[in-house]
Amino acid sequence: MVMKSAENRADAVPAHLRYLERASELEGLSLKERFAHIYQTNLWGSDDSISGSGSVLEQTRAIRAQLPVLLRELQVASMLDLPCGDLGWMREVDLSGVEYWGGDIVPELIARHQREFGGTGRRFAVLDLTRDPLPAVDLVFCRDCLVHLSTKHVWDAVANLKRSGSRWLLTTTFPEHPENHDIEDGDWRLLNLERAPFCFPPPTAILNEHCTEHDGAFADKSLGLWRSAELPDSPNLASPGEHG
């Protein structure tokens, strides 16, 4: 499987193309309003998951197998899944012995999860990763989220995570991608967290997702594991459009 060049890897991604087609619908909206609109209109365009094509069962097979193993190795007793999205694949993961928190910025999603899963040992809350106080947990699981945020809001999320006192961050990164570009919130881009401007240290572990989307264009798509205390401090940045 040969990975396509960095220049054209993002060109065929539905979330990016659909954003470009409908960006005017999001003008002037706050971060919460943007993602509520994306959810309500299925703006990213997946037929199987409102969380996007990367959240379908076929594309999460490797992570569903690897995640429980990692949680046991790290002796994780509590996990915050933020954003939890539609829970389409996470509900299939063996989380035995792990206190599960599901958080999302979209209130409608959390209300639905409360109705369907309330009382099952899982807890849910409306949470904005970039600004709301977060529970202190052993591990924050943040898949396919930072790739949709402007650089400023990625830094806001990192700072907020560090304030929570949580031990570990497990989040999406593309370790073979050479450079990072800024986007508007709600768009999509490749993100290599070890490259500027983020310059994360080498991750403690990398879980390759074995992504098969777009003929192997994203074969390096992975979840990187970092100790929260070792994440870099945020610079003062303004996002394009400065959406709150």
C-alpha positions in Angstrom: 0.0 0.0 0.0 1.6 3.2 -1.2 0.8 6.5 0.5 0.0 9.4 -1.8 2.0 12.6 -1.8 1.4 15.1 1.0 0.2 17.7 -1.6 -2.9 15.7 -2.6 -3.7 13.6 0.4 -6.4 15.9 1.7 -8.0 16.6 -1.7 -10.4 13.7 -1.8 -11.5 13.7 1.9 -15.3 14.2 2.1 -15.1 16.2 5.3 -12.8 18.7 3.6 -14.6 18.9 0.3 -18.0 19.3 1.9 -16.7 22.0 4.2 -15.4 23.9 1.2 -18.8 23.6 -0.5 -20.8 24.8 2.5 -18.4 27.0 4.5 -20.8 29.9 4.1 -23.3 28.1 6.4 -20.8 28.3 9.3 -19.8 32.0 9.0 -20.2 33.9 12.2 -21.0 30.8 14.3 -19.4 30.0 17.6 -17.4 26.7 18.0 -20.4 25.0 19.6 -22.8 26.3 17.0 -20.5 25.2 14.2 -20.3 21.6 15.4 -24.0 21.5 16.2 -24.7 22.5 12.6 -22.2 19.9 11.3 -24.1 17.3 13.3 -27.6 18.4 12.4 -26.8 18.6 8.6 -24.3 15.7 8.4 -22.0 18.2 6.8 -19.1 15.8 6.6 -21.1 13.5 4.4 -20.8 10.0 5.8 -23.7 7.7 5.2 -22.8 5.5 8.1 -21.7 7.9 10.9 -22.4 11.6 11.6 -18.9 11.6 13.1 -17.4 11.1 9.6 -16.1 8.3 7.4 -13.2 7.6 9.8 -15.7 6.4 12.5 -17.3 3.6 10.6 -16.7 0.0 11.9 -14.4 -0.9 9.0 -12.0 2.0 9.8 -11.9 1.4 13.5 -11.2 -2.4 13.5 -7.6 -2.0 14.5 -8.3 0.6 17.2 -11.1 -1.5 18.7 -8.6 -4.3 19.1 -5.6 -2.2 20.3 -7.3 0.2 22.7 -8.3 -2.3 25.4 -4.8 -3.7 25.4 -3.2 -0.2 25.9 -5.7 0.7 28.7 -4.7 -2.5 30.6 -1.0 -1.8 30.0 -1.3 1.7 31.4 -3.6 0.6 34.2 -6.2 3.1 33.2 -9.2 3.1 35.6 -10.9 6.2 34.1 -11.2 7.6 30.6 -12.7 10.7 29.0 -13.8 10.1 25.4 -13.9 13.7 24.0 -15.5 14.1 21.6 -17.5 10.9 21.9 -19.5 11.6 18.7 -22.2 9.2 17.9 -20.6 6.3 19.8 -21.1 4.2 16.7 -17.8 2.2 17.2 -16.8 2.9 20.8 -19.8 1.0 22.1 -18.1 -2.1 20.6 -14.9 -1.7 22.6 -14.3 -3.8 25.7 -13.9 -1.2 28.5 -14.2 -3.6 31.4 -12.9 -2.1 34.6 -12.7 1.4 33.1 -14.9 4.3 34.3 -16.1 5.8 31.1 -16.9 9.5 30.5 -18.3 10.5 27.2 -18.2 14.2 26.3 -19.2 16.2 23.3 -19.8 19.8 22.4 -23.1 19.0 20.8 -25.9 18.9 23.4 -28.2 16.8 21.2 -25.7 14.0 21.0 -25.2 13.9 24.8 -29.0 14.0 25.4 -29.4 11.0 23.0 -26.6 9.1 24.8 -28.2 9.8 28.2 -31.5 8.3 26.9 -29.8 5.2 25.4 -27.0 4.5 27.8 -28.0 6.2 31.1 -27.7 3.8 34.1 -25.2 1.5 32.3 -22.1 2.7 34.1 -21.3 5.3 31.5 -21.5 9.0 32.2 -22.0 11.8 29.6 -21.6 15.5 29.7 -21.7 18.5 27.3 -18.1 19.6 27.1 -16.1 21.9 25.0 -12.5 20.6 24.9 -11.1 24.0 24.4 -12.6 25.8 27.4 -14.8 23.8 29.8 -13.4 22.3 33.0 -12.7 18.6 32.3 -12.7 15.8 34.8 -9.3 14.5 36.0 -9.0 11.1 34.5 -6.2 8.6 33.7 -6.6 9.0 30.0 -8.2 11.5 27.6 -9.1 9.8 24.3 -9.3 12.5 21.6 -9.7 10.8 18.2 -10.4 12.7 15.0 -10.9 16.0 16.8 -7.9 18.3 16.6 -7.8 17.7 12.9 -11.0 19.7 12.7 -9.8 22.7 14.8 -7.9 25.9 14.0 -4.4 26.1 15.3 -5.5 28.5 18.1 -8.2 26.1 19.2 -5.8 23.1 19.2 -3.6 25.1 21.6 -6.7 26.0 23.7 -7.5 22.3 23.9 -4.0 21.3 24.9 -3.9 24.0 27.6 -7.3 23.0 28.9 -6.3 19.3 29.0 -3.2 20.1 31.0 -5.3 22.1 33.5 -7.5 19.1 34.1 -4.7 17.1 35.7 -5.4 14.1 33.5 -2.4 11.7 33.1 -2.4 10.7 29.5 -3.6 12.0 26.1 -4.3 9.6 23.2 -5.0 11.6 20.1 -4.9 11.5 16.3 -1.6 12.3 14.5 -0.1 11.6 11.1 3.6 11.0 11.9 4.7 11.0 8.3 3.1 14.3 7.3 5.8 16.9 6.8 4.1 20.2 7.8 0.9 21.6 9.4 -1.4 24.3 7.9 -4.0 26.3 9.7 -7.8 25.9 8.9 -11.1 27.3 9.9 -12.9 25.3 12.7 -15.0 22.5 11.2 -12.7 22.0 8.2 -10.3 19.0 8.1 -6.5 18.8 7.7 -3.7 16.4 8.2 -2.0 17.0 11.5 1.5 15.9 12.7 1.7 16.9 16.3 5.5 16.5 16.4 5.9 19.2 13.7 5.7 23.0 14.1 3.9 24.8 15.4 3.0 22.1 18.0 6.3 20.3 18.4 5.1 17.6 20.7 7.8 15.4 22.1 8.1 11.8 20.6 5.0 9.9 21.8 5.3 7.2 24.4 3.4 4.9 22.0 1.9 4.9 18.6 -1.2 2.9 17.6 -1.4 2.8 13.8 -5.0 2.6 12.7 -4.4 0.6 9.5 -6.5 3.2 7.7 -7.6 2.0 4.2 -9.5 5.1 3.2 -8.7 6.6 -0.3 -6.4 3.7 -1.5 -4.0 3.9 1.4 -3.5 7.7 1.3 -3.6 7.8 5.1 -1.7 4.7 6.0 0.2 6.7 8.7 -3.0 7.7 10.5 -2.3 6.9 14.1 -3.2 7.5 17.7 -0.2 9.0 19.6 0.1 8.7 23.4 1.6 11.5 25.4 1.9 12.3 29.1 -0.2 15.4 29.6 2.4 17.0 31.8 5.0 16.8 29.0 2.8 18.6 26.4 4.2 22.0 25.3 2.7 25.2 26.6 0.5 27.2 24.2 1.7 30.4 22.5 -0.7 33.3 22.1 -2.3 32.8 18.7 -5.4 34.1 16.9 -7.4 31.7 14.8 -8.5 32.5 11.3 -11.8 34.3 11.8 -11.4 34.1 15.6 -14.5 32.0 16.3 -15.3 31.6 20.0 
